[in-house]
C-alpha cells in the first residue's frame, strides 16, 4: 500500500484530534502518514481484536455486520470525522468501495496525546462538551451528530398522533359539544375504552358507573379529555426498529408511565393541579430522548458503546424535549417540565408547579430500586417542600408510593 503526508486541515477535523494542542497535532503530522489502498481492500474484519483507530480521509468504505445490514462512509462526510467501527472486537467488516486514503493510530497512543480539552459550542442552545472518558467516542459522536442536526434544522422530531391532534383542535373551538368530541373519539375503539375506564378510575370516579363515551366526556370535562387522549396515544411515539434502541425506548416508556401515575395521584392531593395534566406531563417529561434515540436507531454503530451513548441521550434530552413540545404547541409550563425535570435542586420563588411535580415524582419512583443511591431522597429537595405547602389536607402526605399504592396501581394500569 502507498502512503502520503497527512494534511493539517485533515486531522484538524477528526475527533478527538481536533481538540489537541497545536504542538500535538504537529507531532502527528511529523510522525504519521496516510495509507492509500485500492478498491476492494479489506481494511478490517468482523470479530478481529483490533485496537487501531482508523479514520477515512478520502474515498468510500462499506461497513457490513450482516449480509443485509451495511452502511457506507464517505471521506469528508460528518461520520468520517470519527474512527470507523470503533469497537474491539470489531462488529463490522470494512471494505473499500473506491480507492481510499485513511489514517491509522493506536488507541493507546491517541489516549496519551488526548489531554488538552477544549469545549466546542453550537449556536442553538446546545453546548458540545467532550466527555471525560477513554471510551467517550460513542458519547461524543452521537452528541455531535445530533447537535449538528439541530443546527441545520434537520433533526427528525416525532409527530403527535393524529387522534390527539384532531381532538385538541376540536376542543380549541369554544362552541364544541361533547357529542362531537365523542364522534371524533369513537373512531378509535381502544381510546374510547380507555376514556371510559379512566372516568371510572379513582382519579375521576363519581357515584354511578359509566359505560358509554358521552357521559364519560361529561364527567371528565373537555379540557381533561384533550390531555387524556394525548396521553393514551403517546405510546405510539415510543418506538424503534433495532434491538438495542428498542430496549432503551421500552425502558423509557415504563419510566414515563410510572412517573405519570405518581404525578396524577399526587396532583389529586394538591391545590391548583389537574390530575389529567399531571398525567400528561409525566408521560412527556423525557420526550426529548426520542429524537436522539431515533437518530441512533438509523445509525446502529452509534450504540456500539450503549452506556456512553445513553450519556449523550441524557445530556440532549432537556433541550430537545422543550423543542418537541414547542412544535406540538404545548404550553410553556410543559416546556419547562422538559427543560428542568432532572434539576433536582431547582430553586424558584414561585409556588409549586408541574416541574416540581415531575421532579418529586421521579425521585419517588427511584426509591426502593437499585438506582436509589444515584439520586437525592425526594423529601430533601426544594420542590418537595413547595408541593407540601399546597396540600389540600395539611395532615396528608405526597409520598403516594407509600400511602396510595392501590390508587397508583389503578392509574398505571390504564396504560397496560
Secondary structure as GFF3:
##gff-version 3
##sequence-region A 1 416
A	DSSP	alpha_helix	8	11	.	.	.	ID=ss1
A	DSSP	three_ten_helix	17	19	.	.	.	ID=ss2
A	DSSP	alpha_helix	22	31	.	.	.	ID=ss3
A	DSSP	beta_strand	35	37	.	.	.	ID=ss4
A	DSSP	beta_strand	42	44	.	.	.	ID=ss5
A	DSSP	beta_strand	52	58	.	.	.	ID=ss6
A	DSSP	beta_strand	60	66	.	.	.	ID=ss7
A	DSSP	beta_strand	69	74	.	.	.	ID=ss8
A	DSSP	three_ten_helix	78	81	.	.	.	ID=ss9
A	DSSP	beta_strand	93	96	.	.	.	ID=ss10
A	DSSP	beta_strand	100	106	.	.	.	ID=ss11
A	DSSP	alpha_helix	107	113	.	.	.	ID=ss12
A	DSSP	beta_strand	120	121	.	.	.	ID=ss13
A	DSSP	beta_strand	127	128	.	.	.	ID=ss14
A	DSSP	alpha_helix	137	151	.	.	.	ID=ss15
A	DSSP	alpha_helix	162	171	.	.	.	ID=ss16
A	DSSP	alpha_helix	178	185	.	.	.	ID=ss17
A	DSSP	alpha_helix	189	199	.	.	.	ID=ss18
A	DSSP	alpha_helix	213	220	.	.	.	ID=ss19
A	DSSP	alpha_helix	222	233	.	.	.	ID=ss20
A	DSSP	three_ten_helix	234	237	.	.	.	ID=ss21
A	DSSP	alpha_helix	243	269	.	.	.	ID=ss22
A	DSSP	alpha_helix	275	284	.	.	.	ID=ss23
A	DSSP	alpha_helix	288	298	.	.	.	ID=ss24
A	DSSP	three_ten_helix	300	303	.	.	.	ID=ss25
A	DSSP	alpha_helix	306	327	.	.	.	ID=ss26
A	DSSP	alpha_helix	332	340	.	.	.	ID=ss27
A	DSSP	alpha_helix	354	366	.	.	.	ID=ss28
A	DSSP	three_ten_helix	372	374	.	.	.	ID=ss29
A	DSSP	three_ten_helix	378	380	.	.	.	ID=ss30
A	DSSP	alpha_helix	382	388	.	.	.	ID=ss31
A	DSSP	alpha_helix	400	403	.	.	.	ID=ss32
A	DSSP	alpha_helix	405	412	.	.	.	ID=ss33
A	DSSP	three_ten_helix	413	415	.	.	.	ID=ss34
###
